[in-house]
């Protein structure tokens, strides 16, 4: 069968690649095409363009780049029309992918959504679009299936969180945890907003060794002259977390990754005043970090906007050094539980296509 995949972010690229490998176990003749990054490319998918053309976040940035977004949408529609896939698999990235789901459904394609958008956090009414345009929703958080059922959508399935499988395959070092990880995000806007603050925090702890988890695709954003106690390492976030005793982490998937590596963390986030004011008005949740959201309890300190400053972050980091609990995320592990996400998702996709 032919599969067209659209992943608009770094985490989606990684999880999409593992889904592709799992699908090949069920469908050895599968052919893949789509949009993504290096992970999907290494899994054998033919990319029509990469993540660099999709990495927009925030209301202002989306409006500013509308012409590029429209161009992307046009090229993807053309590629799908020429490829004639048996299924279109959309991975997270809701602002773009939900619009694409509508078009695909109207053209008669099977639409599968892997990694549900966080409608439970904001813009809940968009669930109606899922009901109209998505044939199969594959959820990675345990409460999402019930959320969809509440909205009378019966095609949502909880498959487990794909990070559990990825981290399970890494040998997590339990000794030599001496460094402090700095994770300033995976998008240009995040890095631009947070990096200077994180480096200033590092200078408050001259006797500690900090490691900045960087992305080679955005190499130009990192300064050449770093503080003496900060080491820059590209594209090895998991290896960095394996050896970290604490971390300062930009809100996003990385907060869950850090938790699953059992590293105490403080979560930070800062955006433009305009984006923050809009987000504050539409958000329906009390937290921004995934671990806190999953357990519905503050197990991680969050420093946002005006509180995302050197003094506040340094104070929280000092508190992390005092944590004696060997498993500060026990409640999270109890909630998230299920592994085998890629294989579970691939099985459901294969069943949908074979039976229909």
N, C-alpha and C positions, 0 to 999 in steps of 0.2 A: 504494500500500500504506500501511497504518497502522503507525507505529512509536511505541512507548512507551519513553522514555529516563529513566534514573535516574542522576544525577550528584550525589554527596554532598559534593564539595569544590570549591574554587576552580579547581584545575587541571583537574579533570574537566569542569567547566562550560565552560572555554575549549576543551578538546580535543573535547568533545561538540558544541559549536557548529560547529567546522570539519568534523566528521564529518557533521553534518546538511547543510551546504552541499555536501559531496561527494556525499552520497546523492541530493540533488536533481538532480545531473547524470545519474545513472542512472535515477532515478524522479521525473520532473517532477511527477507527481500525488501525491507523498508527503504524508501528513498526520502531524504530530508532536504528541505530548503527553507530559507527564512532570514530573520534578522537577529543578530546577537553579537557575541564577543568571542574571545579566544577559546573559551571552554567549549562552546558549541562548535566552533570551527574544528577543534581537535577531536570532537566526537564524530566528525564526518559530515556535518551539515554544510551545505553550500550557502554562503551568506551573500545576500544582495547588497547589503551595506552593514556597517558596524554600529556599536553602541555610541560612538562619538557624535552621531547625528540624532541621538535620542535623549541625551543626558540633560534634560531641562526639568527643574523643579521649582515650585512656587508660582503663584498667580502671575506676578509681574514678568518672570522669566518666560513663562509660556506665551503670554501676550506678545512679548518682544520678539519671540522666535516663531510666530505663527506661520510665516512664509515657509520656513524650513519644515515645520510640522506638516503643513499641507503638501509639500513636495514629497516627504516621506510616505504619507498616506497614499498619494497617487502612485508612487513606485511600487508599494506593497500590493495595492489592488491589481496593478498590471501584472506583477509577478505571480500572484495567486491565480489570476485568470489564465495565464499561459501554462502554469504548472498543473492546474486542475487537481488539487489534493483531495484525498479521501476525508481528511480532517484538517482543520486549522486549530492549532494549539496555542493559546494565548497565555503568557506567563506574567501575572501581576500587572503592573504598569497601567492602572485603570483608566486614566484620562484619555489615553490613546487607544488602548485595547478594547474598551467597551464600545467606542465608536466603530472600531473595526469589526467587532462582533456583530453589530447590527447589519453592516454591509454584507458580511460573509453569510449571515443567515438569510438575508434577502436574495442572495445569489444561489442559495440551495446547498451550501456547504455545512457539514457537521462542525459545530463549534464547541471546543473543549477549553475550559479555563482551569489552569493549574496555578495554585497559590491565590486564594481568594483575596480580592481587594478588601480593605478594612472598613466595610460599610457599617459595621457595628460601632465604629468610632466616629464616623461623620458621613453625612449625605446618605442616610439610610434608605431614602426613596429610590436610590439607584438600583436597589434590589429588583425593582420592577423590570429594569432592562435585562437583568440576568434571566428572569423568568421568561422573557420574550425571545432572547437571542442566544442563550447558552444551553446546549444539550447536556452538558456534564460539567459540574463544578467540583473540583478536587481541593479540599480544604486541608491546611496544614496545622491549624490550631484546634484544640479539642472542642471548644464551645461554638465553633462556626457552623457546624452541621445543624445544631439546635436553632441557631439564629435563622438559618434559611428555612427550616421547618416551620418556625414561627410565622414566616411570611408565605407559607403554603407553597414552598418550592421543594419538591421531593427528589431532585436530581443532584443533591449535594452529598458528598461522601468525605469523611475524615480518613486521610491516608497515612497520617503521621507526619512528623516534621523532618524534611530532608537533611537538616543539619545533624540530626542524630546519627545518620549513616555516615556522613562525611567525617565527623569527629570520631566516631567509633573506629574508623580506619586509620586514624592518626595515633601514633604512640605518644600518649600524653606523659611528659616527664613530670615526676612528682618531686624530684630534687632539683637543685640549682635554680630555684625560682627566685632570682635576685633582681630582675629588671622590672621596670614599670612601662607598660605599653601605652603609647599615644595613638589613638585611632580617630583622626579628624574627619572621617567620612570618605565617600567614594565619588562625590560630585564636586564640580568646580565651586559651586556656591557654598557648599559646606566647608570645604578646605579654606576658601578665602575668608570665611567668617570666623573660623575656629582656630586655625593653625597658630596665629600670632599669640593668642591667649594661652594655648597649651604650651608653647615654647617658653612663655614668660613664667608659667607655673613651674616648669622644669628648672628654671634658674633659681627658684625659691628653695630648691633641694639640691644644692651643689654636691652633696655626698652620695646621691642616688644616681643610678644609671638608667636613663630613659631610652626607649627604642621607638622611633617613629615609623609606624606601618604605612608605607607609601605605595602609590600605584605608578608603575612605569608609564602607563598611558597618559598620566597627568604630571609627568616629571618636571615640567616647567613651573609648576606651582610651588615647588618646595625650594626654600632659600638655600643657597650654596654655603653660606656661613651660619652654621647651627651652633647653639650653645655647646660648650665643651663636654657636657655630660649627656648630650643627645646624639644617638646613632641613627642614621637613616638606612632603612632596609626596604627594598622594593619587593612587592608581590609575595610576601611570606607571612601574611597575617597570622595563620594558624601556628606556624613555627614560633613566632614571637609570643603568642599567647601561652604556648606550652611552657615557656620559661619565665613567665611574668608572675609577680606576687601581687600586683595591683594594676589597674588600668583606668585611663580617662577615655571615654568612648562617646563618639557622636551618636545621637539617637538614630535608630534604624536596626537593620538585621544584625549588625555587629554587636549590639547589646545582648542579644540572645546567644550569639556565638561565644562571646566572652563568658557568659554565665555557664554555658555547656562545657567550657574548659575549666570551670570552677575558679575563675579569677575574680576576686572582689573588684568592684568598679564604681565609679561615679559617672553618671550620664550627663552629657552637655548638649546644648543646642542653642543656636542663635540664627535668626534670619532677619530680613528687612522688616522695618516697622510696618509697612503695608501688608506683607505676607502674614506677619504675626497677628495683626488686628483681625484680618479675615479668618485665619485659622482658629483663633480664639473664639470667634463667634459661631463657627459651624461645628467645632469638635464637641463630641458627646462623652468624652472619657476624662478621667481624673489624672491619668498618667500618659507619658509619651514613650516610655521604654517598654519593649515587648515583655520582658520578664515580669514587670509590675502589672502589665495589662493581663497577662495570662493567669496570674494567681489572684488578680484583683486586690492587690495589697502592696504597700510600699516596702519592697525588700531591697531596693536600690535607691540611693539619693539621686535626684535629678536637679540640675541647675540650668535654667532656661532664661533666655533674653537678658534682662538686667542682672539676674543672679548668675549668669554665665560670665563670671569675671575672675581675675587671678586670685583675689582674696577668698572668695567663696569656694572655688575649686580646690585651692591649696588646703583649706580647712578640712574639706571632705576627704581629701587624699590622706591627710594625717590620720584621720579616723580609720581609714582602711588599713593602715599599718597596724592598728590595734586589734583587728579582727582575729579572734582565736578559733572561730568555728571552722572546722576543716571542710564543711559543706554548707556554705551560706545559702545555697540554692536548693535545699532539700525539698521544699514545698513546690518549687518549679518542676523538678524532676518527677515528682509524684503526679503533677498535673499533665505534663506533656507526654510522658510515657512511651508512646508507640513508635517503633522504628520500622524500617523497610518501606519508606515513603515512595521512593522511585519505583520499586517493584509493584507496590500496591496500586499506584497511579497507572502504571503501564498496563496492568491486568484489567483495570476498569475500562481504560481506553480501548483495549483490544476487544473486550467483551461488547462494548457499545458498537464497534464497527462490524464485528463478525455477526452479531445478532440482528443488525439493522442494514 
